């Protein structure tokens, strides 16, 4: 997944667009989604970000849909609980013989949360699929974010995918040896996987420290940055889009769907 995301971030059709502009539009869209009092603005953000990713960046629709399945599945589980615990308004559905009911207020709140999650994740994927992480770290450095936080973020980002790759290799080797055939064998194999993963992670960290010391590491990572100025037409389009989303959010804040 790491290689795929980075490949798209490096080769998409918005690659030459200023990373600062893309990060600004994506971050502002996320903030507008989570602060919107109604679901219309987040859904507008989701539609526009999806259009930008598919039509402008030329990201494959099937891959993008697979990415969206992960946050949507988690949000649906949360929304299912909100539907039944939020009271108020007209009763829309009542479970027989159980003190459970879906009310209009609960349905509106669930729809709002789903729209916020969907719009925020589309904005986040817009950043991830069009902007390489090295450029994001370079922007954070230009914004005077403490170097220690940037270095920790870089190491954490890298080691997340090292862990995933190591775990995948160990798991596949265990499956080939029928390590998950029965419940007892599955528990034993999972324990061995966790222990081996911890040891390999420790060894990877030690190897990284040795490599950095061999290259005269002085406490800061070198970060080659490529400056691409923000064009005036692109900035104007971005500000117009954010202003339109803000206007929709303010004008539809009191809108009740159900």
N, C-alpha and C positions, 0 to 999 in steps of 0.2 A: 504493500500500500504506500509506503514511504517513497519508493522509487517511482511509482505511478503518479503520485501527487506532484513530486518534484519534476517529473518529465513534463507533465501538463503545465506546471508553473513556468518552466523554461521555454516551452515551445508553443504556447497558445498565441492567438492572434493579437492579444493585448499586451504581449511581452514588452514591447517598446514604449508603451504608455508609462508615464511617470509613476513609480511605485508610491510616492507620497500622495498623489491624487487618488489612486486606487485605495490606499489605506484610509485616507480621509473619508471617501465616499462610503466605504464598507463600514467603518467604525461609526460614522454618523447615522447610517441606516440602522445599525443595531440599536443605538441609543433611541432613535425614533420609534423603533418597534417596541422596545421594552417599556417606554414611557407613554405609549399611545393609550388613551382611555377607551378606544373602540377597536374592533377587529378590521375595519376597512383599510386603514393605513398600513398595518403589517401585511395584509394580503396584497396590497399594492406593491409594497417593497419586495415581497416574495416573487410576484410575477415579473417585476422589472429586473430583479437580480437574476432570476432564471433566464429571462430573455437575453441579458447581457452575457451570461456564461455560455449559453447555447448558440446564440446568433453572432455575437461579437467575438468572444474568445474561441468559439468552435470546439467546445468540449463535447465529447460524445454523450448523447442523451441517455443511453443505457447506463453508462458509468455514473453519470450525475444522479440518476434515479436510485441507483444502489446506495450512493452516499446518503441520500435523503431518507432512506428507509430506517437508518439507525436512530436519528433523533425523533422521527415521527413515531416509531414503535415505543420508545420510552415515554414520549409525551402522551400517547394514547392510554398507557397504563395509569399515568397520573390523572388524566382527565376522567377516566372511569371512576376513580375515587371521588373526585370533586363533584361529579354529577349527583352523587348520592348523599354527600355530607353537607352540601350547600342548600340551605332552605330559603324560602321566600318566593312569592309570586304564585302564579297558577300552577297547580299540579298537572304535569304532562303525562307522567307514567308512574304507576304504583305497583309494587311487587306484592302479589297476594301472600297473606299469612306472614309477612315480614315488615318490620318498620322501616322500609326503604321506599323512597319516592324520588323522582326527578322533577324538579320545579323549573319554572321559567328562569329564575335568577341563576340557578345552578347551570342550566344549559347555556345561558349567555356568558357566564364566567368561564365555562369550559371552552366555548368557542373563542373567546378572547385569548385565553392562554394558548390554545392550539395555534391561533394566528400569530401570536407573538413568537412562539418557538419556531414556527415555520419561516417567518420573515427573518428572524435573527440568524437561523442556520443558513438560509440562502445567502445572506450578507456575508457570513463567515466563510462559506464555501467560495464566494466570489473572490475574497481576499486570498484564500489558500490555493485556489486553482489558477490564479492569474499573477501572483506575486511570489517569487522565491523567498524562502525564509532568510537567506543571507541579506537580501535587500531590506526586509523588515527589521532585522537586527541593525543594519546600517542606519536606518531611519531613527531607531531608538537611540542609537549612539549620537546622532546629530541633535536629537531632542534633549540631550544631556541626562539621559537616564543613567544612574550609577553603573559603572562598568562591571561591578561584581554581579549585579542582577542580570545583565546581558550575558555574561559568561555562564552563569548558572542556567539561564534559559537555553543557551546553545548546547550545553552539555546534556541537560535534561531532554531536549528535543532529539538529540542524536541517540542517547541511550535508550529512549523509549522504543525505537525501532530496532536497536540491537537486541533488546530483550525479546521483542516479538519474533525476530528472526531466529534467535537461539531457541526459544520455546517451540517454534514451529518445527525446527530440525529435530529436536529431542522427541517431540510428540510423534512425528512421522516415523522415526525409528522404532518407537515403542509400539505403534500400531502395526508395523510390519512384523514385529515379533509377537503379535497377539497379546499385547500387554493390557488391553482393555476388553478382553473376552468375557470376564465375569466381574461381579461387583468387588470381590476381595482383591482381585488382580488390578482392577481399576484404581482402587484406593492406594494400593502399593505403588503402582506406576506413577500416580499423581504425586505422591510423596517423593519418589525418586526424581521426578521432573523438577519439583520445587527446589530440592537440594542441589541438583546439578545446575539449575539455572542460577541459584545464588552464588555457587562457586565460580561459574563461568563469568558472571557479572563482576565479581570481585577481581578475577584475573584480567578482565578487559579494562577495568579501572586502573589496575597496576600497570598494565602495558601502556595505557594512555599517558599516565604520569611519567613513565620512563621515556616515552617518545617526546613529550613536551620538554622534559629536562635536557634531553639530548639536543634539542633545538633552541636551547637557551631561553626557556620560558621565564618571563619576568613578571608574571602575574596578570598579564592582559593578552587576550587573543588578538592577533592581527585580523582585520576585517577589510578586505579590498572592496571598496565601494565604487559604483558607477553612477555618476550624477546625471540624471535626465530631467531637465527643467520642465515645469508644468506649462503647457501651452495655454494661451488665453482662451481660445474657443473651448478647449476641454474643460477648463475651470469654470467657464460660464455655463456649460451644459450641466456640470456637476452641481453647481449652486442652484440652477433652475430646478433640477430634479429634486434636490433636498427641500427646496422651498415649496415645491408642489406637494411633496409628502407631508410636510409640516402643515400646510393649509388643509389638506384632506384630514389629517389627524385632529385638528382643531374644530373643523366643521362637522365632523361625524362622531365626535366624542360621546354625545348623548344618544347615539343611534342604538336602538334595541332590536336585535334580529328576531327574537322569539318573544 
